[in-house]
């Protein structure tokens, strides 16, 4: 038998699972979800996990009137959130 002879069926070897490590973590705020980024140490694939909001992560909420209401038009206001 020489080296180029076919001897049997070639079987597929399943890939191994990812080994993710945390590479960055951004804290959530009252209006932006907490974001954790992971990277696989084997293939460098990244995944992002959004955890949730943190309603306590701001110092002060301020409402400002942008346009006063009149007899014929509604007014407009905005909310400003000051983060920690």
C-alpha positions in Angstrom: 0.0 0.0 0.0 1.4 3.4 -0.9 0.9 6.7 0.8 -1.7 7.9 -1.7 -4.1 5.0 -1.1 -7.6 5.7 0.4 -8.1 3.6 3.5 -11.4 4.7 5.0 -14.0 7.3 5.7 -12.8 10.7 6.9 -14.8 11.8 9.9 -15.6 15.4 10.8 -14.2 16.5 14.2 -16.6 18.9 15.9 -15.3 22.3 16.8 -14.6 23.2 20.3 -16.8 25.7 22.2 -15.8 29.3 22.5 -13.8 30.5 25.5 -15.1 34.0 26.1 -13.4 36.5 28.3 -14.7 39.9 29.3 -12.9 42.7 27.5 -15.0 45.8 28.4 -17.8 46.7 30.7 -19.9 49.9 30.5 -22.2 50.6 33.4 -25.9 51.1 32.7 -27.7 54.4 33.3 -31.3 55.3 33.7 -31.7 55.4 29.9 -28.8 53.2 28.5 -28.5 49.5 29.2 -25.3 48.1 30.9 -23.1 46.7 28.2 -20.5 43.8 28.6 -18.3 42.9 25.7 -16.6 39.5 25.5 -14.0 38.1 23.1 -13.2 34.4 22.4 -9.5 33.7 23.3 -9.4 31.0 20.6 -11.0 32.6 17.5 -11.3 36.3 18.5 -15.1 36.4 17.9 -16.8 39.1 20.0 -20.2 39.0 21.6 -22.1 41.7 23.5 -24.4 41.2 26.4 -26.9 44.0 27.3 -27.8 43.5 31.0 -30.3 46.2 31.9 -30.9 49.8 33.0 -29.7 51.3 36.3 -32.3 53.9 37.3 -30.1 55.2 40.1 -27.1 56.1 37.9 -27.8 59.8 37.6 -27.4 62.7 40.0 -30.3 64.9 39.0 -33.2 65.2 36.6 -34.0 68.6 35.3 -37.1 69.5 33.3 -36.7 72.5 31.0 -39.5 74.1 29.0 -38.4 74.6 25.4 -41.6 76.3 24.2 -44.3 77.7 26.4 -47.9 76.5 25.5 -50.3 79.0 24.0 -54.0 79.0 23.4 -53.5 77.3 20.0 -50.3 75.3 20.3 -48.9 72.8 22.8 -45.7 73.6 24.6 -42.5 71.5 24.6 -40.3 70.4 27.4 -37.2 68.2 27.8 -35.7 66.2 30.6 -32.0 66.5 31.2 -30.3 63.7 33.1 -27.0 64.4 34.9 -24.9 61.2 35.2 -22.6 60.3 38.0 
